[in-house]
Amino acid sequence: MRPLPERRSRMAKEFTFRQSFEADPATVFTMLRDPEYVQVKCAATGSLKTTVEVNATPDGAVTITSTRVLPADVPAPAKKFVGETISATETQEWSAANPDGSRTADVSVDFSGPLSFTGSLSLTPATDGSCVVTQGTFKASVPFVGGTIESVAAEQTEKYLKAEESVAAEWQRDRG
């Protein structure tokens, strides 16, 4: 009897995106951790409902947890797995600031559907202000359509992060 061929698992979807902000890292981080800003950016990017919790430690580390309810903008085959809305709980665990204001964070997003994102964020000075680089992996645990779900999630996340740049620029103008 011949052995069965080894089944290879599908690779998850890698994701990298760079955002630009027109302020120094300390100013940008003050904005990013402001619960009102998180509410505004989530509403501006399609959230139907948002909750935010920010916890800081004495050493300057900060954890930002937000839960968003979003319309399920997924391919038809995936609708039966996720329904009409998707809940996404994002946790960013930021380090204390370096002398130049830069920070890093571990980030995870748990979705109500069979999808997750894990990765890192880095906030660093740039010639025109600051940048945040998001790197990570989307992983969908759905047979046959998992890759499609991961690709759609990556596209939606890129749109979300681009919109966040516009929201941030307006936020800083209004408060600057």
C-alpha positions in Angstrom: 0.0 0.0 0.0 1.4 3.4 -1.0 1.6 6.1 1.7 -0.6 9.1 1.3 1.0 12.2 0.0 2.0 14.7 2.6 -0.6 17.5 2.9 1.0 20.9 2.9 -0.7 23.6 4.9 -1.5 26.8 3.1 0.6 29.8 3.9 -1.0 32.7 5.7 -1.2 36.2 4.1 1.7 38.4 5.0 0.9 42.1 5.4 3.1 45.2 5.6 1.8 48.8 5.4 3.5 52.2 6.2 1.5 55.2 7.4 2.8 58.7 7.5 1.9 61.3 10.1 2.8 65.0 10.1 4.0 65.2 13.8 6.8 63.9 16.0 6.4 60.4 17.5 5.4 61.7 21.0 2.6 63.8 19.5 1.4 60.9 17.3 1.4 58.5 20.2 -0.5 60.9 22.4 -3.1 60.9 19.6 -3.1 57.1 19.0 -3.7 56.4 22.7 -6.5 58.9 23.1 -9.8 57.0 23.4 -11.7 59.8 21.7 -9.3 59.6 18.7 -9.8 55.8 18.5 -13.6 56.3 18.5 -13.4 58.9 15.7 -11.0 56.9 13.5 -13.1 53.7 13.9 -16.4 55.6 13.1 -14.7 57.2 10.0 -13.6 53.9 8.8 -16.9 52.1 8.9 -17.3 50.9 12.5 -21.0 50.6 13.5 -20.0 50.4 17.2 -16.7 50.9 19.0 -15.4 50.4 22.6 -12.0 51.5 23.7 -9.8 50.8 26.8 -6.4 52.3 27.4 -4.2 51.1 30.2 -0.7 52.6 31.0 1.9 51.3 33.3 4.3 53.4 35.5 7.2 52.6 33.1 5.4 54.2 30.1 4.1 51.0 28.4 0.6 51.3 27.1 -2.0 48.7 26.1 -4.8 49.9 23.8 -7.7 47.6 23.3 -10.5 48.5 20.9 -13.5 46.4 19.8 -15.3 47.4 16.5 -18.4 46.0 15.0 -18.0 46.2 11.2 -20.2 45.4 8.2 -19.0 42.0 6.8 -17.5 43.0 3.5 -16.4 39.4 2.5 -16.9 37.2 -0.5 -20.3 35.4 -0.7 -18.9 32.0 0.2 -17.5 33.4 3.5 -20.8 35.1 4.5 -22.1 31.9 6.0 -19.1 31.8 8.3 -19.2 35.4 9.5 -22.7 36.7 9.0 -23.7 40.4 8.2 -21.3 42.0 10.7 -17.8 41.1 12.0 -16.6 42.0 15.5 -12.8 42.8 15.6 -11.0 43.2 18.9 -7.6 44.8 18.4 -5.0 44.8 21.2 -1.8 46.9 20.8 0.8 46.4 23.6 3.1 49.4 23.2 6.6 49.6 24.8 7.7 52.6 26.7 9.1 55.4 24.5 12.7 55.6 23.5 14.5 58.9 23.8 13.5 59.9 20.2 9.9 59.1 21.0 9.9 55.9 18.9 8.0 52.8 20.2 7.1 49.3 19.2 4.0 47.2 19.9 2.8 43.7 19.6 -0.6 43.7 17.9 -3.3 41.1 17.5 -6.8 41.3 16.1 -9.3 38.6 16.9 -12.3 38.5 14.6 -15.7 37.0 15.3 -15.2 35.0 12.2 -12.5 32.4 11.5 -9.8 35.0 11.0 -7.0 36.5 13.0 -4.1 38.9 12.6 -0.9 38.9 14.6 2.1 41.2 14.1 3.9 44.3 15.2 3.8 48.1 15.0 6.7 50.4 15.0 6.4 54.2 15.5 9.5 56.0 14.4 10.6 59.6 13.5 10.6 60.4 9.8 11.9 63.4 7.9 8.4 64.8 7.5 7.1 63.8 11.0 6.6 60.1 11.9 5.7 56.8 10.4 4.0 53.7 11.7 4.8 50.4 10.0 2.3 47.6 10.5 3.7 44.1 9.8 2.0 40.8 10.4 0.0 37.8 9.2 -3.6 37.2 8.5 -4.7 33.6 9.1 -8.2 32.3 8.1 -9.1 28.8 9.2 -11.7 28.1 6.5 -11.2 25.3 4.0 -10.9 26.3 0.4 -11.7 30.0 0.8 -9.3 30.8 3.6 -6.8 32.5 1.2 -9.6 34.6 -0.3 -10.7 35.7 3.1 -7.1 36.6 4.1 -6.6 38.6 0.9 -9.9 40.5 1.4 -8.9 41.2 5.0 -5.5 42.6 3.9 -7.2 44.8 1.3 -9.7 46.1 3.9 -7.0 46.7 6.4 -5.0 48.7 3.9 -8.0 50.9 3.1 -8.6 51.3 6.9 -5.0 52.4 7.5 -5.0 54.8 4.6 -8.3 56.4 5.9 -6.7 56.5 9.4 -3.9 58.8 7.9 -6.6 61.3 6.7 -8.4 61.1 10.0 -5.2 61.7 11.9 -4.2 64.7 9.7 -7.6 66.3 10.4 -7.4 65.5 14.1 -4.0 67.1 14.4 -5.1 70.2 12.4 -8.1 70.6 14.7 -6.0 70.3 17.8 -2.8 71.9 16.6 
